[in-house]
């Protein structure tokens, strides 16, 4: 799968927490950020019909 590199700025304290979480979960920062992005895309998915 082709991937596109993106960059953004976040608070240093958030980066530190994410790094600790990555170590605790034995995952990469990229994996954690991709999970978060996918979760928010699901949350705001307008194609889902609400009942």
C-alpha distance matrix in Angstrom:
0.0 3.8 6.4 10.0 12.9 15.8 19.2 22.1 25.4 26.6 29.9 30.3 31.6 28.5 26.4 28.9 28.7 24.9 25.2 27.9 25.9 22.9 25.4 27.2 24.1 22.8 19.4 17.9 18.6 15.0 14.8 18.0 17.2 14.0 16.4 19.0 17.0 15.9 19.6 21.0 18.9 20.3 23.7 23.9 22.3 25.0 23.9 25.4 29.0 31.4 34.4
3.8 0.0 3.8 6.9 10.0 13.1 16.7 19.8 23.3 24.9 28.4 28.9 30.6 27.6 25.4 28.3 28.4 24.7 25.0 28.0 26.4 23.4 26.1 28.1 25.3 24.1 20.5 18.3 18.5 14.8 15.5 18.5 17.0 14.3 17.3 19.3 16.9 16.6 20.3 21.1 19.1 21.1 24.2 24.0 22.7 25.2 24.5 26.4 30.0 32.4 35.6
6.4 3.8 0.0 3.8 6.6 9.5 13.0 16.1 19.6 21.2 24.6 25.3 27.0 24.0 21.9 24.8 25.1 21.4 21.8 25.0 23.5 20.7 23.5 25.7 23.1 22.1 18.4 15.8 15.4 11.7 13.0 15.7 13.8 11.5 14.9 16.5 14.1 14.5 18.2 18.7 17.1 19.5 22.3 22.1 21.3 24.0 23.9 25.7 29.4 31.4 34.7
10.0 6.9 3.8 0.0 3.8 6.4 10.1 13.3 16.9 19.0 22.6 23.5 25.6 22.8 20.7 24.0 24.5 21.1 21.7 25.1 23.9 21.4 24.4 26.7 24.5 23.6 19.9 17.0 15.8 12.3 14.4 16.4 13.8 12.2 15.8 16.6 13.9 15.1 18.6 18.4 17.0 20.0 22.3 21.7 21.3 23.8 24.1 26.2 29.9 31.7 35.2
12.9 10.0 6.6 3.8 0.0 3.8 6.9 10.5 13.9 16.1 19.6 20.3 22.6 20.1 17.8 21.0 22.0 18.8 19.1 22.7 22.0 19.5 22.4 25.0 23.2 22.4 18.7 15.4 13.7 10.8 13.7 15.3 12.6 12.0 15.8 16.1 13.9 15.9 19.1 18.7 18.0 21.2 23.1 22.6 22.9 25.5 26.3 28.2 31.8 33.3 36.8
15.8 13.1 9.5 6.4 3.8 0.0 3.8 6.9 10.6 13.0 16.6 17.8 20.2 17.6 15.8 19.3 20.3 17.3 18.2 21.8 21.1 19.2 22.3 24.7 23.2 22.9 19.3 16.0 13.5 11.1 14.1 14.7 11.4 11.6 15.2 14.7 12.4 15.1 17.8 16.8 16.5 20.0 21.3 20.7 21.5 24.0 25.3 27.1 30.6 31.7 35.3
19.2 16.7 13.0 10.1 6.9 3.8 0.0 3.8 7.1 9.9 13.4 14.5 17.2 15.1 13.3 16.8 18.2 15.7 16.6 20.2 20.0 18.5 21.5 23.9 23.0 22.8 19.5 16.1 13.1 11.6 15.0 14.9 11.7 13.0 16.3 15.1 13.5 16.7 18.8 17.6 18.1 21.5 22.3 21.8 23.2 25.7 27.4 29.1 32.4 33.2 36.7
22.1 19.8 16.1 13.3 10.5 6.9 3.8 0.0 3.8 6.7 10.3 12.2 14.8 12.7 11.6 15.4 16.5 14.6 16.1 19.4 19.2 18.5 21.6 23.6 23.0 23.4 20.3 17.2 13.7 13.0 16.0 15.0 11.7 13.7 16.4 14.4 13.1 16.8 18.2 16.5 17.6 21.0 21.1 20.6 22.6 25.0 27.2 28.6 31.8 32.1 35.6
25.4 23.3 19.6 16.9 13.9 10.6 7.1 3.8 0.0 3.8 7.0 9.0 11.8 10.4 9.7 13.3 14.7 13.6 15.1 18.2 18.5 18.4 21.1 23.1 23.1 23.7 21.0 18.0 14.4 14.6 17.6 16.0 13.1 15.8 18.0 15.7 15.2 18.9 19.8 18.1 19.7 23.0 22.6 22.3 24.7 27.1 29.6 30.7 33.7 33.7 37.1
26.6 24.9 21.2 19.0 16.1 13.0 9.9 6.7 3.8 0.0 3.8 6.4 8.5 6.8 7.0 10.4 11.5 10.8 12.8 15.5 15.8 16.2 19.0 20.6 20.8 21.8 19.5 17.0 13.2 14.3 16.7 14.5 12.0 15.3 16.8 14.2 14.5 18.3 18.4 17.0 19.3 22.1 21.4 21.7 24.4 27.0 29.5 30.2 33.1 32.7 35.9
29.9 28.4 24.6 22.6 19.6 16.6 13.4 10.3 7.0 3.8 0.0 3.8 5.4 5.3 6.6 8.9 10.1 10.8 12.6 14.6 15.5 16.6 18.8 20.2 21.1 22.3 20.6 18.4 14.8 16.6 18.8 16.2 14.5 18.0 19.0 16.3 17.3 21.0 20.6 19.3 22.0 24.6 23.5 24.1 27.0 29.6 32.3 32.7 35.4 34.7 37.7
30.3 28.9 25.3 23.5 20.3 17.8 14.5 12.2 9.0 6.4 3.8 0.0 3.8 5.4 5.1 6.2 8.7 9.8 10.6 12.5 14.2 15.2 16.8 18.5 19.9 20.8 19.4 17.2 14.0 16.3 18.7 16.3 15.2 18.9 20.0 17.8 19.2 22.7 22.5 21.7 24.4 26.8 26.0 26.9 29.7 32.5 35.0 35.3 38.2 37.5 40.4
31.6 30.6 27.0 25.6 22.6 20.2 17.2 14.8 11.8 8.5 5.4 3.8 0.0 3.8 5.4 5.1 6.3 8.6 9.9 10.8 12.4 14.2 15.6 16.6 18.3 19.8 18.8 17.4 14.3 17.1 18.8 15.9 15.4 19.2 19.5 17.3 19.3 22.5 21.8 21.2 24.3 26.3 25.2 26.5 29.4 32.3 34.9 34.8 37.5 36.5 39.2
28.5 27.6 24.0 22.8 20.1 17.6 15.1 12.7 10.4 6.8 5.3 5.4 3.8 0.0 3.8 5.4 5.1 6.1 8.6 9.9 10.4 12.1 14.3 15.2 16.2 17.8 16.4 15.0 11.7 14.2 15.6 12.6 11.8 15.6 15.9 13.5 15.5 18.7 18.0 17.5 20.6 22.6 21.6 23.0 25.8 28.8 31.2 31.1 33.9 33.1 35.8
26.4 25.4 21.9 20.7 17.8 15.8 13.3 11.6 9.7 7.0 6.6 5.1 5.4 3.8 0.0 3.8 5.5 5.0 6.1 8.7 9.7 10.3 12.4 14.2 15.1 16.0 14.4 12.4 9.1 11.8 13.8 11.4 10.8 14.6 15.5 13.8 15.6 18.8 18.7 18.6 21.3 23.4 23.1 24.4 26.8 30.0 32.1 32.2 35.3 34.8 37.7
28.9 28.3 24.8 24.0 21.0 19.3 16.8 15.4 13.3 10.4 8.9 6.2 5.1 5.4 3.8 0.0 3.8 5.4 5.2 6.3 8.6 9.9 10.9 12.4 14.3 15.2 14.5 13.2 10.7 14.0 15.5 13.1 13.5 17.2 17.6 16.2 18.5 21.4 21.0 21.3 24.2 26.0 25.5 27.2 29.7 32.9 35.0 34.8 37.8 37.1 39.8
28.7 28.4 25.1 24.5 22.0 20.3 18.2 16.5 14.7 11.5 10.1 8.7 6.3 5.1 5.5 3.8 0.0 3.8 5.4 5.2 6.1 8.6 10.0 10.5 12.1 13.9 13.4 12.9 10.5 13.9 14.5 11.5 12.4 16.0 15.6 14.1 17.0 19.5 18.6 19.2 22.3 23.6 23.0 25.1 27.6 30.9 33.0 32.4 35.2 34.4 36.9
24.9 24.7 21.4 21.1 18.8 17.3 15.7 14.6 13.6 10.8 10.8 9.8 8.6 6.1 5.0 5.4 3.8 0.0 3.8 5.4 5.0 6.0 8.7 9.7 10.3 11.8 10.4 9.5 6.9 10.1 10.8 7.9 8.9 12.4 12.3 11.3 14.0 16.4 16.1 16.9 19.7 21.1 21.0 23.0 25.2 28.6 30.4 30.1 33.1 32.6 35.2
25.2 25.0 21.8 21.7 19.1 18.2 16.6 16.1 15.1 12.8 12.6 10.6 9.9 8.6 6.1 5.2 5.4 3.8 0.0 3.8 5.4 5.0 6.3 8.7 9.9 10.3 9.5 8.3 6.6 10.3 11.4 9.5 10.9 14.2 14.5 14.2 16.7 19.0 19.1 20.1 22.7 24.1 24.4 26.3 28.3 31.8 33.4 33.1 36.3 36.0 38.6
27.9 28.0 25.0 25.1 22.7 21.8 20.2 19.4 18.2 15.5 14.6 12.5 10.8 9.9 8.7 6.3 5.2 5.4 3.8 0.0 3.8 5.4 5.2 6.2 8.6 9.7 10.2 10.4 9.6 13.3 13.4 11.3 13.4 16.5 16.0 15.8 18.8 20.7 20.2 21.6 24.4 25.4 25.4 27.7 29.7 33.3 34.9 34.3 37.2 36.6 39.0
25.9 26.4 23.5 23.9 22.0 21.1 20.0 19.2 18.5 15.8 15.5 14.2 12.4 10.4 9.7 8.6 6.1 5.0 5.4 3.8 0.0 3.8 5.4 5.0 6.0 8.2 8.3 9.2 8.5 11.9 11.1 8.6 11.2 14.0 12.8 12.8 16.1 17.6 16.9 18.6 21.4 22.1 22.2 24.8 26.6 30.3 31.7 30.9 33.8 33.2 35.5
22.9 23.4 20.7 21.4 19.5 19.2 18.5 18.5 18.4 16.2 16.6 15.2 14.2 12.1 10.3 9.9 8.6 6.0 5.0 5.4 3.8 0.0 3.8 5.5 5.2 5.7 5.0 5.6 5.8 9.1 8.4 7.0 10.0 12.3 11.8 12.7 15.5 16.9 16.9 18.9 21.2 22.0 22.7 25.2 26.6 30.3 31.5 30.9 34.1 33.9 36.4
25.4 26.1 23.5 24.4 22.4 22.3 21.5 21.6 21.1 19.0 18.8 16.8 15.6 14.3 12.4 10.9 10.0 8.7 6.3 5.2 5.4 3.8 0.0 3.8 5.4 4.9 6.4 7.7 8.9 12.2 11.6 10.8 13.7 15.9 15.4 16.4 19.3 20.5 20.5 22.6 24.9 25.6 26.3 28.8 30.3 34.0 35.1 34.4 37.5 37.3 39.6
27.2 28.1 25.7 26.7 25.0 24.7 23.9 23.6 23.1 20.6 20.2 18.5 16.6 15.2 14.2 12.4 10.5 9.7 8.7 6.2 5.0 5.5 3.8 0.0 3.8 5.6 7.9 10.3 11.3 14.4 13.0 11.5 14.9 16.9 15.5 16.4 19.8 20.6 20.0 22.3 24.8 25.0 25.4 28.4 29.8 33.6 34.7 33.5 36.5 36.0 37.9
24.1 25.3 23.1 24.5 23.2 23.2 23.0 23.0 23.1 20.8 21.1 19.9 18.3 16.2 15.1 14.3 12.1 10.3 9.9 8.6 6.0 5.2 5.4 3.8 0.0 3.8 5.4 8.6 10.1 12.5 10.3 9.2 12.9 14.3 12.6 14.2 17.4 17.7 17.3 20.0 22.2 22.2 23.0 26.0 27.1 30.9 31.7 30.6 33.6 33.3 35.4
22.8 24.1 22.1 23.6 22.4 22.9 22.8 23.4 23.7 21.8 22.3 20.8 19.8 17.8 16.0 15.2 13.9 11.8 10.3 9.7 8.2 5.7 4.9 5.6 3.8 0.0 3.8 7.0 9.8 11.9 10.1 10.3 13.8 14.9 14.1 16.1 18.8 19.2 19.5 22.2 24.0 24.2 25.5 28.2 29.1 32.9 33.4 32.6 35.8 35.9 38.0
19.4 20.5 18.4 19.9 18.7 19.3 19.5 20.3 21.0 19.5 20.6 19.4 18.8 16.4 14.4 14.5 13.4 10.4 9.5 10.2 8.3 5.0 6.4 7.9 5.4 3.8 0.0 3.8 6.7 8.2 6.3 7.2 10.5 11.3 11.0 13.2 15.5 16.0 16.8 19.3 20.8 21.4 22.9 25.4 26.1 29.9 30.5 30.0 33.3 33.6 36.0
17.9 18.3 15.8 17.0 15.4 16.0 16.1 17.2 18.0 17.0 18.4 17.2 17.4 15.0 12.4 13.2 12.9 9.5 8.3 10.4 9.2 5.6 7.7 10.3 8.6 7.0 3.8 0.0 3.8 5.2 5.2 6.5 8.8 9.9 10.9 12.7 14.4 15.5 16.8 18.8 20.2 21.4 22.9 24.9 25.7 29.4 30.2 30.1 33.6 34.1 36.8
18.6 18.5 15.4 15.8 13.7 13.5 13.1 13.7 14.4 13.2 14.8 14.0 14.3 11.7 9.1 10.7 10.5 6.9 6.6 9.6 8.5 5.8 8.9 11.3 10.1 9.8 6.7 3.8 0.0 3.8 5.4 5.1 6.1 8.5 9.8 10.6 12.2 14.2 15.3 16.7 18.3 20.0 21.1 22.8 24.1 27.7 28.8 28.9 32.4 32.7 35.5
15.0 14.8 11.7 12.3 10.8 11.1 11.6 13.0 14.6 14.3 16.6 16.3 17.1 14.2 11.8 14.0 13.9 10.1 10.3 13.3 11.9 9.1 12.2 14.4 12.5 11.9 8.2 5.2 3.8 0.0 3.8 5.4 5.2 6.0 8.5 9.8 10.4 12.1 14.1 15.4 16.3 18.2 19.8 21.2 22.0 25.6 26.4 26.9 30.4 31.1 34.1
14.8 15.5 13.0 14.4 13.7 14.1 15.0 16.0 17.6 16.7 18.8 18.7 18.8 15.6 13.8 15.5 14.5 10.8 11.4 13.4 11.1 8.4 11.6 13.0 10.3 10.1 6.3 5.2 5.4 3.8 0.0 3.8 5.6 5.2 6.2 8.7 9.9 10.5 12.2 14.4 15.3 16.5 18.3 20.2 20.8 24.5 25.1 25.1 28.6 29.3 32.0
18.0 18.5 15.7 16.4 15.3 14.7 14.9 15.0 16.0 14.5 16.2 16.3 15.9 12.6 11.4 13.1 11.5 7.9 9.5 11.3 8.6 7.0 10.8 11.5 9.2 10.3 7.2 6.5 5.1 5.4 3.8 0.0 3.8 5.4 5.1 6.3 8.7 9.9 10.6 12.5 14.3 15.4 16.5 18.7 19.9 23.6 24.7 24.4 27.7 27.9 30.6
17.2 17.0 13.8 13.8 12.6 11.4 11.7 11.7 13.1 12.0 14.5 15.2 15.4 11.8 10.8 13.5 12.4 8.9 10.9 13.4 11.2 10.0 13.7 14.9 12.9 13.8 10.5 8.8 6.1 5.2 5.6 3.8 0.0 3.8 5.4 5.0 6.1 8.5 9.8 10.7 12.3 14.2 15.2 16.7 18.0 21.6 23.0 23.2 26.6 26.9 29.9
14.0 14.3 11.5 12.2 12.0 11.6 13.0 13.7 15.8 15.3 18.0 18.9 19.2 15.6 14.6 17.2 16.0 12.4 14.2 16.5 14.0 12.3 15.9 16.9 14.3 14.9 11.3 9.9 8.5 6.0 5.2 5.4 3.8 0.0 3.8 5.4 5.0 6.1 8.5 10.0 10.5 12.2 14.1 15.5 16.1 19.7 20.5 20.8 24.4 25.2 28.2
16.4 17.3 14.9 15.8 15.8 15.2 16.3 16.4 18.0 16.8 19.0 20.0 19.5 15.9 15.5 17.6 15.6 12.3 14.5 16.0 12.8 11.8 15.4 15.5 12.6 14.1 11.0 10.9 9.8 8.5 6.2 5.1 5.4 3.8 0.0 3.8 5.5 5.2 6.1 8.7 9.9 10.6 12.3 14.5 15.2 18.9 19.8 19.4 22.8 23.2 26.0
19.0 19.3 16.5 16.6 16.1 14.7 15.1 14.4 15.7 14.2 16.3 17.8 17.3 13.5 13.8 16.2 14.1 11.3 14.2 15.8 12.8 12.7 16.4 16.4 14.2 16.1 13.2 12.7 10.6 9.8 8.7 6.3 5.0 5.4 3.8 0.0 3.8 5.5 5.1 6.3 8.6 9.9 10.5 12.5 14.1 17.7 19.2 19.0 22.2 22.2 25.1
17.0 16.9 14.1 13.9 13.9 12.4 13.5 13.1 15.2 14.5 17.3 19.2 19.3 15.5 15.6 18.5 17.0 14.0 16.7 18.8 16.1 15.5 19.3 19.8 17.4 18.8 15.5 14.4 12.2 10.4 9.9 8.7 6.1 5.0 5.5 3.8 0.0 3.8 5.4 5.3 6.2 8.7 9.9 10.8 12.0 15.5 17.0 17.4 20.8 21.3 24.5
15.9 16.6 14.5 15.1 15.9 15.1 16.7 16.8 18.9 18.3 21.0 22.7 22.5 18.7 18.8 21.4 19.5 16.4 19.0 20.7 17.6 16.9 20.5 20.6 17.7 19.2 16.0 15.5 14.2 12.1 10.5 9.9 8.5 6.1 5.2 5.5 3.8 0.0 3.8 5.5 5.1 6.2 8.6 10.1 10.3 14.0 14.8 14.8 18.4 19.2 22.3
19.6 20.3 18.2 18.6 19.1 17.8 18.8 18.2 19.8 18.4 20.6 22.5 21.8 18.0 18.7 21.0 18.6 16.1 19.1 20.2 16.9 16.9 20.5 20.0 17.3 19.5 16.8 16.8 15.3 14.1 12.2 10.6 9.8 8.5 6.1 5.1 5.4 3.8 0.0 3.8 5.5 5.2 6.2 8.8 9.9 13.6 14.9 14.1 17.3 17.4 20.2
21.0 21.1 18.7 18.4 18.7 16.8 17.6 16.5 18.1 17.0 19.3 21.7 21.2 17.5 18.6 21.3 19.2 16.9 20.1 21.6 18.6 18.9 22.6 22.3 20.0 22.2 19.3 18.8 16.7 15.4 14.4 12.5 10.7 10.0 8.7 6.3 5.3 5.5 3.8 0.0 3.8 5.3 4.9 6.3 8.4 11.8 13.8 13.6 16.7 16.6 19.8
18.9 19.1 17.1 17.0 18.0 16.5 18.1 17.6 19.7 19.3 22.0 24.4 24.3 20.6 21.3 24.2 22.3 19.7 22.7 24.4 21.4 21.2 24.9 24.8 22.2 24.0 20.8 20.2 18.3 16.3 15.3 14.3 12.3 10.5 9.9 8.6 6.2 5.1 5.5 3.8 0.0 3.8 5.4 5.3 5.8 9.4 10.9 11.4 14.8 15.5 19.0
20.3 21.1 19.5 20.0 21.2 20.0 21.5 21.0 23.0 22.1 24.6 26.8 26.3 22.6 23.4 26.0 23.6 21.1 24.1 25.4 22.1 22.0 25.6 25.0 22.2 24.2 21.4 21.4 20.0 18.2 16.5 15.4 14.2 12.2 10.6 9.9 8.7 6.2 5.2 5.3 3.8 0.0 3.8 5.5 5.1 8.8 9.7 9.0 12.4 12.9 16.1
23.7 24.2 22.3 22.3 23.1 21.3 22.3 21.1 22.6 21.4 23.5 26.0 25.2 21.6 23.1 25.5 23.0 21.0 24.4 25.4 22.2 22.7 26.3 25.4 23.0 25.5 22.9 22.9 21.1 19.8 18.3 16.5 15.2 14.1 12.3 10.5 9.9 8.6 6.2 4.9 5.4 3.8 0.0 3.8 5.7 8.7 10.8 9.7 12.3 11.9 15.0
23.9 24.0 22.1 21.7 22.6 20.7 21.8 20.6 22.3 21.7 24.1 26.9 26.5 23.0 24.4 27.2 25.1 23.0 26.3 27.7 24.8 25.2 28.8 28.4 26.0 28.2 25.4 24.9 22.8 21.2 20.2 18.7 16.7 15.5 14.5 12.5 10.8 10.1 8.8 6.3 5.3 5.5 3.8 0.0 3.8 6.0 8.9 9.0 11.5 11.5 15.1
22.3 22.7 21.3 21.3 22.9 21.5 23.2 22.6 24.7 24.4 27.0 29.7 29.4 25.8 26.8 29.7 27.6 25.2 28.3 29.7 26.6 26.6 30.3 29.8 27.1 29.1 26.1 25.7 24.1 22.0 20.8 19.9 18.0 16.1 15.2 14.1 12.0 10.3 9.9 8.4 5.8 5.1 5.7 3.8 0.0 3.8 5.5 6.1 9.2 10.4 14.1
25.0 25.2 24.0 23.8 25.5 24.0 25.7 25.0 27.1 27.0 29.6 32.5 32.3 28.8 30.0 32.9 30.9 28.6 31.8 33.3 30.3 30.3 34.0 33.6 30.9 32.9 29.9 29.4 27.7 25.6 24.5 23.6 21.6 19.7 18.9 17.7 15.5 14.0 13.6 11.8 9.4 8.8 8.7 6.0 3.8 0.0 3.8 5.4 7.4 8.9 12.7
23.9 24.5 23.9 24.1 26.3 25.3 27.4 27.2 29.6 29.5 32.3 35.0 34.9 31.2 32.1 35.0 33.0 30.4 33.4 34.9 31.7 31.5 35.1 34.7 31.7 33.4 30.5 30.2 28.8 26.4 25.1 24.7 23.0 20.5 19.8 19.2 17.0 14.8 14.9 13.8 10.9 9.7 10.8 8.9 5.5 3.8 0.0 3.8 6.3 9.2 12.6
25.4 26.4 25.7 26.2 28.2 27.1 29.1 28.6 30.7 30.2 32.7 35.3 34.8 31.1 32.2 34.8 32.4 30.1 33.1 34.3 30.9 30.9 34.4 33.5 30.6 32.6 30.0 30.1 28.9 26.9 25.1 24.4 23.2 20.8 19.4 19.0 17.4 14.8 14.1 13.6 11.4 9.0 9.7 9.0 6.1 5.4 3.8 0.0 3.8 6.3 9.5
29.0 30.0 29.4 29.9 31.8 30.6 32.4 31.8 33.7 33.1 35.4 38.2 37.5 33.9 35.3 37.8 35.2 33.1 36.3 37.2 33.8 34.1 37.5 36.5 33.6 35.8 33.3 33.6 32.4 30.4 28.6 27.7 26.6 24.4 22.8 22.2 20.8 18.4 17.3 16.7 14.8 12.4 12.3 11.5 9.2 7.4 6.3 3.8 0.0 3.8 6.4
31.4 32.4 31.4 31.7 33.3 31.7 33.2 32.1 33.7 32.7 34.7 37.5 36.5 33.1 34.8 37.1 34.4 32.6 36.0 36.6 33.2 33.9 37.3 36.0 33.3 35.9 33.6 34.1 32.7 31.1 29.3 27.9 26.9 25.2 23.2 22.2 21.3 19.2 17.4 16.6 15.5 12.9 11.9 11.5 10.4 8.9 9.2 6.3 3.8 0.0 3.8
34.4 35.6 34.7 35.2 36.8 35.3 36.7 35.6 37.1 35.9 37.7 40.4 39.2 35.8 37.7 39.8 36.9 35.2 38.6 39.0 35.5 36.4 39.6 37.9 35.4 38.0 36.0 36.8 35.5 34.1 32.0 30.6 29.9 28.2 26.0 25.1 24.5 22.3 20.2 19.8 19.0 16.1 15.0 15.1 14.1 12.7 12.6 9.5 6.4 3.8 0.0
